[in-house]
Amino acid sequence: MEITTTIGSILNRKGTMVWSVAPTNTVFEAISMMAEKNVGALPVLEGDRLVGMISERDYARKVILLGRGSRETSVAEIMSVNLKTVGLSESVQECMQIMTENRVRHVPVLEEDKLAGLISIGDCVNWIISAQTAAIDDLERFVTGAYPA
């Protein structure tokens, strides 16, 4: 099954609200925001320019396991910087391939080099489930004769 729906379609349904932190914020501030907003990662912005991402995985591997303090460590010290991004016109399938190949759960969405949103693996899976449910419903209506002619 090829999934051709665009990332822009998911953002239209989900919304484009994105919480972010600055590289100068402390890791404690970033983790506190993630907990408050119930998200697993945050884009790191300098002004309106995307410069990195910080995730719970970054915190676990680069702070906790190394015995560092989250109140003394800046986001810039542990953020991921070689980011893979997607555009609004890319397909859900392309986005999921990027996530799988790069072992990431969140991908920034850029429009003309500006952050337009954030897509998670959960967003993609939810979209696929919705699309499959709709297809099954259509097929059931077709088989039972309830499908419009």
JORADA-V268502 format. One line per field, one symbol per residue. ss: DSSP state (~ for helix, > for strand, _ for the rest). phi: phi as a letter, one per 40 degrees, with the letter a starting at -180 (. if undefined). burial: I if it has 16 or more other ideal C-beta (glycine too) atoms within 10 Angstrom, else O. A space follows every 50 residues. Layout:
BEGIN
ss=???
phi=???
burial=???
END
This chain:
BEGIN
ss=_____>~~~~~~~~_____>>____>~~~~~~~~~~~___>>>>>>__>> >>>>>~~~~~~~~~_________>~~~~_>____>>>___>~~~~~~~~~ ~~___>>>>>>__>>>>>>>~~~~~~~~~~~~~~~~~~~~~~~~_____
phi=.cbcdccdcccccchbcbcabccccccdcccccdcccfbbabcbbbgbcc bibbbdcdcccbbdccgccccbccddcbccbcccbbbccccdcccccccc cbfbbbbcbbbfgbcbibbbcccccdccccccccccdcccccccgcccc
burial=OOOOIIIIOIIOOOOOOIOIIOIOIIIIIIIOIIOOOOIOIIIIIOOOOI IIIIIIIIIOOIIOOOOOOIOOIOIIOIIIOOIOIIOIOIIIOIIIOIIO OOOIIIIIIIOOOOIIIIIIIOIIOOIIOOOOOOOOOOOOOOOOOOOOO
END
